[in-house]
Amino acid sequence: MTYICYPKCTTCQKAKAFLDERGVSYEARDIKLENPTAEELRGWWEKSGMPLKKFFNTSGQLYRGMGLSGKVITTPFTFASTTHAIVRKGLTPVFADIKPDDYTLDPAKIEELIDDETCAINMAFRSFEELKLSGGLLRVDGKPVAFTVGEEINPEVYLLHFEKALSGYEGLYAAINHEYAANHLENYRYINREEDLGIEGLRKAKLSYNPAILLEKYSATLLSETEEITELEQGD
């Protein structure tokens, strides 16, 4: 058995302890010293039956800094070179089933693969004026490479909803953030960059801007009438 790990990773350390406690023999392989080949990754992925995203540390700072969040929906019945080209562009291939009658992508399956974030962005652009949104676009050699979208909360606060950038360009997220703030948000006292979702890499990125305020997050739960009565009785 081959145990592939990053020795400093706490999850890897727990997996190693699990194997050691059960007397499982294995050959350790440091992933940073000996990277898996494309053929190995493809083989493991196909055998696992899991989504390709599971093979990425999507909460890591490196992953987020590379802008690998973009996805391309394609068919599994395609050339390997197509998938490789998508990955080389820093994107994630997402496979949708085909229609058995003409072997084209099934629109219903494509709809199932569109995640909540993509839906939210599409809806925002479709209702851009109605939602009173504003934003900025960054180009390199005339090519759009990053965009940001937000809205005014009040005359002192501007809220940023989305920041997206292509991979292959170093520092795009910092650039779109800086340029938009410097050229369009100079009249606001505060820029709200929303929450970090508990993601370590995202939190580090947000903290690097030296925020003036860190707001506490609360969750509101709607109780049924029965639960409300029970809580009141317990309080008495």
Summary of the structure (lengths in Angstrom):
residues: 236
radius of gyration: 22.9
end to end distance: 60.6
largest distance: 68.9
contacts: 514
relative contact order: 0.08
helix: 39%
strand: 21%
